[in-house]
Structures are given as structure tokens and as C-alpha cells.
Amino acid sequence: MCGIVGYVGPRDCSDVLVSALTKLEYRGYDSAGIAVFENNAIKVAKSKGRLTDLTKKMQKEGKPIGHAGIGHTRWATHGEPSDINSHPHSGKRVTLVHNGIIENYKEIKQFLMSNDRRGFLSDTDTEVVAQLLDFYYDGDPIRAIRKMLHEVRGSFALGIIFADRPDTVYAVRCESPLIVGQGSGEAFIASDVPAIIQYTKNYYLLDHGEIAVLKNGIASFCDLHGRMVEKELKTADWDEDSAEKGEYEHFMIKEIHEQPTAVKTTITPRIENGMPDLSECGITPDMLRGYQRIFIVACGTAMHAGMVGKYVIERLARVPVTVDMASEFRYRDPLLSEEDLVVIISQSGETADSKEALNLSKRLGAKTLAVVNVKGSSIAREADMVIYTHAGPEIAVASTKAYLVQLSVMYLLAFEMAYANGKLSEEECRRLTASLVATPAAIAKTIDDLVDDCQYISTKLITADSLLYIGRGLDYALSMEGSLKLKEISYIHSESYAAGELKHGTISLIVDGMPVIAVATQNTLLEKTVSNIKEVKSRGAMTIVVCDELSSIDPEAADYIIRVPRIEEVLMPMVAAIPLQLLAYYTSVNKGNDVDKPRNLAKSVTVE
């Protein structure tokens, strides 16, 4: 949520800031702004709306010219989207941008007002921090920042410039993500690597409570006590082309097509001599044998991957699994022990609720495993063990390839745990692992075969007011993700429901022409699922059935049938997810929506 950038170097700062911010648009925002040192004075330009609105405003009013500054894309939390509430915000001598939430901003504002600081212009918590920092500023920026940090509560990252310190940018991180890029004679701050990858692949990870100083094109660091800190310079393992759309109309369809490679890149290093091997992630068979219960904690799409993981781990390893929404887990007073494993799944590794669930689990003594895509992210660093999903950058807000690589990790974990617990023979484990290795080819074939069919069927959905997704077992877990994909980018109301529960109330929603998408890939449950499909069909529903290529489906039960390759039954979500992604994508395209940046949503949710 929100995006922060900053720059010090020889380039045109305004151009660098705006360009970098465009690479963070996927995070979601409703206004944008920059502040640049121009002739030793800070000049601010900001606007409600998109970056294009900011650019037009600067073309009309003049853009700031200089070589050091900060920029921001805002997703409103305090105060409506407006020019005034847009970042940057200023005190008399301080201007800053802010990502996150200041929990005690009201108390701080009262304190400032009681000390004759009454000139607040906006409704934001950010301006309160700017005024507080200005209140403490005595000519020493680091000392002022340290004093401010002792007073402020919340999860946030700040990019800061001081009026009497031209061509210098300061940054501090408290929970919310922030990196510091280092180029040749130039330095950057950013909320995420894609913002700076066009300029440099080298970056530092700013730790909680650390302060960065960008001056003369060089970054330096100190801790909360003002002591200098030496940090490891990291290098991004992907390039600018990976974060560009290339030949594709949208990032989402590009990332759907990248799924075979992403899955292959994720599973290949974790298979040794035909068997799953998670030792490089700090996971051994002895450890897996010791866990009595598993808790999978995540949000949104990651939680849906966890639901598939639950079915597979319980079915194969015979270990009880509980799946929790991260936002609920920490408040339900969970019962955890040292014999439990808590798996935190997060694409960004910075999801606020998931981070708090991780911290709670560690306090209660459970072992923690992170499944994340971003190396060095907060969740990755704080968990006892980590499995990286090597998906590369995922820019579209609606997650696709991150979901499939999370599924593939769930399968590897289930296979190794089942073998370690003696629930799978070596022969069975090798067979399932080989089937998983073959899935990238099956995924690629599914994409190639189904684009046209899904594009056509999506035209039947665009006028719907509401849809249902139904399925049983693994198909129900998958239908939850299919429903989420459709609603978040098409804005059509959609719900997923266990097919066997229809008769307990939900079937009353069926009206003539209502689309019902039935996922029916589990052959052991196929007969029962088809009966449920007929139930809704007889009440007027337009039925779309996703099944494998060999399944026998009564033609009278389905208006449209989407067939995917038949692979190992337990692995069917790996291919059946594809048509659900494509249906959502083309429905959104046909409705003329902004597919990659759906309204009100952010890619990385770094606040509660």
C-alpha cells in the first residue's frame, strides 16, 4: 500500500521520481506527489488522481528542477483523496513522505497544538509526523528523527528532507518495507525493488529502526542510537524486462503465461534424486516428524493456497492442519505449543496481519515457516525457516503466478512430510514428485489450449449481477480462489460455496441465467458434484463446468465445459486454476476495467 521513492544523484530528480513511482503503481494509490530541492529550496508538486494527473499539473505549472528529492503514491487511510491530503507533507523546515499507519497521531496532534503548533492543513496522520519532526529539529536531522521515533507508534516508513540540508535525503523504517538502492554516484530509496531496477540492481535492506542517509550519491546507515551500521549490499536476481509488460496488454496475462517457468524454478532446486528435499530451507525429515499440528496463516490468495495445502497435507501426511486468516488468527487466542508448526504464506513477505501472526506464534513457542516470494523481506527474516517461491516480480494486483508457486510449495511440503511420517512409501513419493515435476508442461498446455475458450465464455459473464463458484474437496478450495479473482478485477459479486452445502440455503439465490462455475476435477467426487450441478441447472442457472479432459459430464448438466489435462488427481488444482484465472482476466478486459490496478485494492497490504 502506498509507494515511497527518493533520489540523490546527477539525473533530473523529478523525472527519476515519477518514473520510479510508475513502477509502484501496482501497490494501489489515489494521489501522488514529489518534493525536490530546487536552488536550495524545497519545491512540492502533488495531485489527486493518477501519476498522469501529476505530470499534467507539472507541465502546466512547471516541474521542480533539481538532483535530490522524495516522491509518493498515496492510498488514503486518514483523510479523503485530495490535493491537500496528498503527500509530501511539510512542517516549517521538514518535508516527508510516509507509508503506513501512525496509531497515536491524535495524541501527537494534541501535544503539538498544546505547544502552539496549530497550522495543520490536511486530515492525514502524515502531516502530524512532519510537524512533530519539525518540532524536535534543532539542526541535527538524525537526533530529530530519533526523538520522533520514540514518540510515534505504528507501522511506517518515511522519506525525509530538511530545508537546510540540500541534496540530502533521509529515510527510516519501522515495520513497513523500505529498501535503499546504490548506483554509480547515485542513491535511491524505494518501497520495492521494481521502482529502481531500471537504474540499479544493487540495494540494501533497511532493517526496523534503521536510518539511511543519502548524500553525494552514497548511502550510509545508523541505528536508533546513532551508531553507524555496515550493511550487506544485495543484488536483484531479475532485470528490468521482468518488470515490464513486453508484448502483453496487461501484467496479469503476462504473469499467467509466466506460471510454467515460475513453478519449474520453484520446485527444481527442492528435488534431489527424484525425492522432495527441503534441507536448503532448513527443513529436515526429523523435524517434520516432530510436528503434531500445523497452522497455515495467510491472507487472500495466499490463504486459498493454504486451503489446498490443508487438504493435501491431511490426506497424504495425516497431520491435522488448521487454516486461519491472519487478521483473525492473532485475535482468537490460538492454542500453540512447541510441537506445532505455523506456516506463514505471503507473496510480499511484508503483509501486516501475517507479520503479526508470525510474531505471536514465536512468542507462544511454535516453530515458524515462511513461504514468501521476496528475499530478505520481514517475514522471511523473522521466521525460523523460509521457503522462497521463485516467481520473480508479480506486478498485477490480482495474484496468479504467486498462487501457483505457493501451491507447488504446499505439495513439496506435503510429500516430504508424508514420507517422513511413513504415510507414503518411497515409490509413492517418487511417483507424486515426478507428477509435480511434469506440471509446468501441463500448465503451459492448459494456457495455450484454453485462451480462446475462456475469452469466449467470459462474454457470457459480463452482464451478470452475481455468480456462484461451487466444488467439493480440493475443488472447493480452488473455487474460493476463482471467485476472488473474478470479483477483485471484474467487480461482479461472486461467492464460492461447497457444492454439498447448496441445499442448506444458498440454492435459494439461483435465478434464471445466473452463472454458476462448477469445478469438478476430483473424480472420486465427480458423481456427487455433477448432481449438485444439475440441482442449480434445473433452477435456471447457466452452468460452466471445469473438469479434466477424460471426465464424462452429462451434456444436459452443463451449458459450457472447460476441459483441462488430466494429471494426478491430488495435483489437479495446478492446472484447473488456469481457466479460472483466464475467465477473470477476460471478463475484466471485456468490461473495460483497469485489470492490473483494480479499484480500492493494493498489491502489498502493509497496514492492518
VOVOLUM-392461 format. One line per 4 residues: number of its first residue (from 1); for each residue z negated, y negated, x of C-alpha. Coordinates in pm, whole numbers, plus 50000, padded with zeros to 5 digits. Example, Ala and Ser with C-alpha at 12.3 -4.5 7.8 and 13.67 -1.06 7.14 Angstrom:
BEGIN
1 = 49220:50450:51230; 49286:50106:51367
***
This chain:
BEGIN
1 = 50000:50000:50000; 50100:49660:50139; 50256:49620:50478; 50143:49425:50782
5 = 50360:49323:51077; 50310:49090:51372; 50515:48992:51675; 50482:48821:52012
9 = 50789:48804:52233; 51115:48631:52316; 51302:48707:51992; 51328:48489:51682
13 = 50993:48575:51528; 51094:48512:51165; 51389:48746:51196; 51175:49018:51355
17 = 50902:48987:51091; 51139:49002:50794; 51337:49287:50947; 51019:49483:51016
21 = 50890:49421:50664; 51209:49562:50515; 51122:49890:50685; 50789:49889:50498
25 = 50930:49819:50152; 50876:50185:50062; 50500:50119:50066; 50532:49913:49747
29 = 50490:49537:49707; 50529:49244:49470; 50534:48945:49709; 50599:48871:50074
33 = 50529:48607:50336; 50524:48520:50704; 50339:48274:50929; 50492:48169:51262
37 = 50387:47935:51543; 50642:47653:51541; 50589:47386:51807; 50224:47495:51843
41 = 50160:47460:51469; 50143:47740:51212; 50421:47728:50954; 50393:47955:50647
45 = 50666:48079:50414; 50579:48308:50123; 50709:48401:49781; 50650:48620:49482
49 = 50908:48897:49446; 51114:49086:49698; 51191:49005:50058; 51529:48882:49940
53 = 51345:48614:49740; 51156:48511:50051; 51477:48499:50252; 51648:48280:49992
57 = 51349:48048:49987; 51362:48011:50365; 51737:47950:50356; 51671:47665:50117
61 = 51354:47520:50273; 51402:47622:50635; 51260:47925:50812; 50980:47896:51071
65 = 51119:47897:51427; 50904:48046:51700; 50812:48351:51905; 50478:48465:51762
69 = 50360:48530:51407; 50248:48765:51133; 50404:48893:50810; 50305:49080:50498
73 = 50427:49254:50185; 50158:49243:49913; 50075:49489:49637; 49848:49294:49402
77 = 49485:49406:49370; 49298:49074:49334; 49497:48811:49150; 49835:48845:48983
81 = 50159:48841:49184; 50240:48476:49256; 50342:48243:49536; 49983:48123:49573
85 = 49834:48473:49586; 50095:48593:49836; 49992:48643:50197; 49942:48490:50454
89 = 49621:48308:50359; 49454:48036:50562; 49132:47861:50643; 49140:47532:50833
93 = 49214:47695:51169; 49282:48059:51080; 49575:48229:50909; 49582:48600:50836
97 = 49742:48889:50650; 49544:49176:50505; 49598:49531:50390; 49318:49698:50193
101 = 49021:49601:49981; 48725:49374:50059; 48449:49523:49847; 48196:49240:49883
105 = 48433:48945:49863; 48243:48790:49569; 47919:48778:49766; 48102:48632:50066
109 = 48268:48371:49846; 47930:48267:49704; 47791:48242:50058; 48082:48023:50166
113 = 48057:47799:49861; 47686:47750:49924; 47788:47625:50269; 48035:47368:50131
117 = 48342:47589:50161; 48490:47527:49818; 48860:47479:49875; 48981:47821:49757
121 = 49342:47813:49641; 49406:48175:49540; 49241:48457:49344; 49255:48700:49635
125 = 48988:48872:49840; 49207:48799:50143; 49155:48423:50134; 48780:48482:50132
129 = 48811:48667:50464; 49026:48389:50609; 48764:48132:50510; 48479:48345:50646
133 = 48658:48390:50978; 48721:48017:50992; 48352:47954:50916; 48249:48162:51216
137 = 48520:48036:51451; 48374:47841:51744; 48673:47858:51976; 48626:48225:52070
141 = 48854:48441:51848; 48702:48776:51947; 48348:48655:51881; 48451:48518:51540
145 = 48625:48844:51447; 48320:49047:51550; 48089:48825:51340; 48324:48853:51044
149 = 48333:49234:51072; 47955:49251:51050; 47969:49075:50711; 48268:49240:50544
153 = 48261:49574:50362; 48568:49772:50262; 48877:49944:50394; 49114:49696:50553
157 = 49340:49594:50841; 49405:49234:50944; 49668:49047:51140; 49532:48708:51250
161 = 49649:48390:51423; 49436:48094:51526; 49583:47744:51518; 49455:47655:51865
165 = 49573:47984:52022; 49953:47951:52001; 50173:48251:52075; 49882:48494:52040
169 = 49832:48747:51759; 49505:48928:51691; 49460:49242:51483; 49169:49456:51372
173 = 49149:49783:51188; 48868:49907:50963; 48988:50231:50799; 49329:50105:50682
177 = 49616:50213:50912; 49747:49985:51186; 49949:50053:51500; 50033:49831:51797
181 = 50383:49858:51940; 50464:49786:52302; 50816:49693:52404; 50961:49537:52716
185 = 50799:49192:52728; 50718:49202:52357; 50441:49347:52141; 50404:49425:51772
189 = 50152:49519:51507; 50256:49719:51202; 50117:49932:50923; 50356:50213:51011
193 = 50598:50316:51286; 50923:50262:51087; 50861:49886:51097; 50905:49869:51474
197 = 51117:50173:51560; 51428:49954:51586; 51258:49763:51870; 51041:50022:52046
201 = 50933:50385:52016; 50614:50321:52214; 50293:50244:52031; 49915:50260:52037
205 = 49697:50389:51755; 49433:50132:51676; 49101:50302:51605; 48843:50198:51349
209 = 48663:49883:51461; 48900:49807:51749; 49054:49463:51805; 49402:49415:51951
213 = 49523:49100:52127; 49898:49040:52164; 49972:48775:52426; 50264:48715:52662
217 = 50433:49025:52520; 50145:49254:52624; 49885:49426:52405; 49521:49462:52510
221 = 49223:49604:52324; 48848:49570:52287; 48578:49732:52073; 48324:49582:51834
225 = 48101:49495:52129; 48377:49302:52303; 48424:49565:52574; 48779:49628:52695
229 = 48931:49959:52584; 49203:50160:52759; 49430:50337:52512; 49693:50611:52535
233 = 50049:50491:52482; 50226:50725:52240; 50599:50771:52179; 50756:50831:51837
237 = 50947:51159:51830; 51215:51029:51594; 51458:50740:51616; 51582:50453:51402
241 = 51861:50661:51248; 51597:50892:51098; 51456:50598:50903; 51798:50480:50776
245 = 51991:50598:50472; 52312:50666:50661; 52580:50799:50427; 52341:50842:50134
249 = 52293:50598:49847; 51915:50634:49849; 51646:50761:50082; 51533:51010:49817
253 = 51863:51201:49807; 51882:51185:50187; 51536:51336:50212; 51623:51608:49960
257 = 51911:51707:50188; 51681:51698:50492; 51450:51963:50347; 51605:52272:50509
261 = 51565:52117:50855; 51215:51989:50778; 51096:52332:50663; 51252:52505:50963
265 = 51097:52254:51204; 50756:52304:51040; 50741:52684:51033; 50924:52781:51353
269 = 50650:52680:51601; 50391:52867:51390; 50560:53210:51402; 50514:53437:51704
273 = 50684:53777:51727; 50757:53774:51358; 50397:53701:51254; 50230:53377:51144
277 = 50037:53220:51431; 49834:52904:51371; 49648:52916:51703; 49816:52596:51825
281 = 49644:52426:51530; 49303:52559:51632; 49306:52835:51369; 49237:53198:51463
285 = 49218:53520:51258; 48845:53546:51332; 48792:53201:51184; 48995:53283:50875
289 = 48793:53598:50815; 48475:53393:50806; 48556:53164:50513; 48404:53268:50182
293 = 48568:52994:49974; 48848:52744:50016; 48867:52398:49862; 49203:52222:49863
297 = 49166:51848:49814; 49460:51609:49774; 49630:51352:49552; 49954:51356:49353
301 = 50234:51560:49506; 50007:51691:49783; 49768:51824:49518; 50056:52004:49350
305 = 50137:52170:49682; 49772:52270:49689; 49807:52430:49345; 50082:52654:49479
309 = 49858:52726:49777; 49577:52832:49543; 49793:53086:49362; 49933:53229:49684
313 = 49608:53245:49882; 49418:53403:49596; 49697:53650:49523; 49750:53760:49883
317 = 49422:53695:50068; 49185:53749:49773; 48976:53446:49869; 48866:53212:49588
321 = 49035:52871:49600; 48943:52554:49414; 49190:52265:49394; 49046:51917:49346
325 = 49190:51574:49302; 49049:51379:49593; 48946:51093:49364; 48726:51334:49164
329 = 48604:51564:49440; 48369:51318:49607; 48206:51219:49279; 48141:51563:49132
333 = 47874:51651:49390; 48060:51959:49521; 47869:52263:49642; 47980:52323:50001
337 = 47844:52532:50286; 47926:52620:50646; 48116:52925:50520; 48362:52709:50325
341 = 48693:52564:50440; 48811:52233:50295; 49185:52173:50329; 49288:51808:50302
345 = 49659:51761:50232; 49809:51414:50282; 50158:51307:50384; 50040:50984:50546
349 = 49705:51104:50672; 49562:50773:50551; 49512:50836:50176; 49185:50662:50097
353 = 49040:50912:49848; 49138:51206:50070; 48975:51043:50374; 48650:51001:50181
357 = 48668:51363:50062; 48709:51470:50425; 48405:51266:50533; 48196:51412:50251
361 = 48298:51767:50340; 48199:51718:50702; 47861:51574:50602; 47796:51879:50385
365 = 47871:52115:50672; 48205:52264:50567; 48487:52318:50814; 48785:52091:50754
369 = 49157:52144:50799; 49407:51858:50770; 49767:51918:50663; 49941:51589:50740
373 = 50279:51454:50848; 50172:51158:51062; 50048:51236:51410; 49729:51060:51507
377 = 49656:50948:51151; 49294:50905:51044; 49268:51235:50857; 49435:51422:51144
381 = 49193:51280:51397; 48878:51332:51194; 48936:51688:51068; 48813:51989:51263
385 = 49164:52136:51266; 49508:51997:51188; 49846:52141:51095; 50122:51885:51131
389 = 50412:51906:50889; 50711:51807:51099; 50908:51636:50823; 50986:51317:51013
393 = 50975:50985:50827; 50972:51002:50448; 51066:50661:50310; 51124:50718:49938
397 = 50806:50672:49735; 50881:50989:49538; 50795:51265:49785; 51036:51555:49827
401 = 51054:51694:50180; 50683:51630:50239; 50615:51855:49938; 50828:52141:50066
405 = 50680:52133:50416; 50332:52128:50264; 50428:52436:50063; 50554:52608:50376
409 = 50220:52545:50549; 50035:52687:50248; 50242:53005:50280; 50175:53039:50652
413 = 49803:52992:50593; 49804:53245:50308; 49995:53506:50510; 49772:53480:50816
417 = 49454:53478:50610; 49566:53778:50407; 49650:53971:50724; 49323:53868:50893
421 = 49126:53987:50588; 49308:54319:50577; 49471:54242:50243; 49823:54257:50390
425 = 49945:54524:50627; 50130:54413:50939; 50453:54542:50784; 50398:54342:50464
429 = 50303:54032:50659; 50616:54059:50875; 50832:54101:50565; 50688:53794:50393
433 = 50709:53588:50712; 51073:53686:50758; 51141:53582:50399; 50980:53244:50468
437 = 51195:53204:50781; 51502:53262:50560; 51408:52993:50308; 51573:52695:50486
441 = 51913:52860:50436; 51829:52933:50071; 51716:52573:50020; 52040:52440:50170
445 = 52246:52666:49945; 52047:52558:49640; 52111:52191:49713; 52483:52245:49770
449 = 52524:52458:49457; 52322:52251:49211; 52402:51885:49275; 52682:51875:49017
453 = 52494:52075:48753; 52179:51865:48783; 52378:51544:48780; 52541:51651:48451
457 = 52220:51778:48286; 52039:51458:48382; 52272:51268:48148; 52107:51459:47861
461 = 51764:51327:47959; 51816:50953:47995; 51767:50872:47626; 51458:51088:47584
465 = 51129:50924:47495; 50925:51217:47619; 50966:51555:47789; 50766:51871:47847
469 = 50771:52096:48152; 50638:52448:48099; 50581:52752:48316; 50339:53032:48396
473 = 50157:53108:48720; 50342:52965:49019; 50599:52825:48779; 50329:52621:48607
477 = 50212:52486:48943; 50571:52390:49021; 50627:52234:48678; 50342:51990:48749
481 = 50536:51852:49044; 50864:51846:48849; 50701:51643:48573; 50551:51397:48820
485 = 50885:51346:48995; 51062:51265:48670; 50805:51025:48530; 50745:50830:48851
489 = 51108:50733:48907; 51272:50757:48563; 50979:50602:48369; 51023:50866:48097
493 = 50694:51003:47968; 50659:51361:48082; 50385:51623:48084; 50357:51970:48233
497 = 50184:52243:48039; 50100:52607:48093; 50352:52783:47870; 50093:53018:47723
501 = 49885:52722:47603; 50159:52567:47390; 50034:52730:47073; 49691:52573:47124
505 = 49807:52227:47036; 50092:52094:47245; 50367:52261:47044; 50292:52010:46767
509 = 50468:51748:46985; 50805:51922:46964; 51065:51734:46761; 51441:51772:46725
513 = 51621:51708:47051; 51310:51679:47267; 51391:51811:47616; 51173:52095:47742
517 = 51228:52206:48101; 51106:52561:48150; 51052:52702:48498; 51093:53081:48479
521 = 51125:53225:48827; 50837:53475:48818; 50993:53797:48698; 50657:53958:48627
525 = 50602:53683:48369; 50961:53629:48261; 50941:53806:47925; 50638:53605:47817
529 = 50789:53277:47940; 51112:53342:47751; 50906:53396:47435; 50748:53054:47487
533 = 51093:52901:47540; 51206:53048:47209; 50898:52902:47040; 50995:52547:47134
537 = 51366:52612:47080; 51300:52725:46723; 51125:52395:46658; 51422:52185:46766
541 = 51368:52141:47141; 51661:52107:47382; 51573:52370:47641; 51664:52363:48009
545 = 51569:52679:48196; 51532:52709:48573; 51546:53074:48675; 51678:53293:48953
549 = 52040:53395:48977; 51978:53753:48856; 51744:53689:48565; 51856:53785:48216
553 = 51797:53491:47983; 51879:53517:47612; 52160:53262:47559; 52000:53162:47230
557 = 51684:53056:47414; 51846:52805:47648; 52079:52510:47598; 52125:52483:47975
561 = 52046:52731:48250; 51999:52627:48614; 52007:52926:48848; 51863:52931:49197
565 = 51890:53202:49465; 51660:53499:49421; 51419:53523:49713; 51076:53682:49749
569 = 50903:53612:49417; 50597:53452:49571; 50827:53211:49761; 51036:53104:49460
573 = 50879:52754:49443; 51054:52677:49773; 51395:52691:49604; 51300:52617:49242
577 = 51164:52279:49346; 51517:52164:49433; 51665:52137:49080; 51350:51961:48959
581 = 51390:51703:49237; 51761:51661:49164; 51707:51623:48789; 51451:51349:48850
585 = 51672:51174:49104; 51990:51168:48895; 51804:51072:48577; 51666:50771:48760
589 = 52007:50685:48904; 52172:50712:48563; 51911:50478:48417; 51983:50223:48690
593 = 51632:50229:48834; 51528:50143:49187; 51493:50506:49292; 51325:50459:49629
597 = 51084:50189:49515; 50964:50268:49161; 50764:50003:48983; 50388:49980:49034
601 = 50384:50258:49295; 50314:50262:49667; 50401:50527:49924; 50069:50526:50104
605 = 49763:50463:49885; 49508:50329:50131; 49261:50191:49876; 49065:50365:49601
***
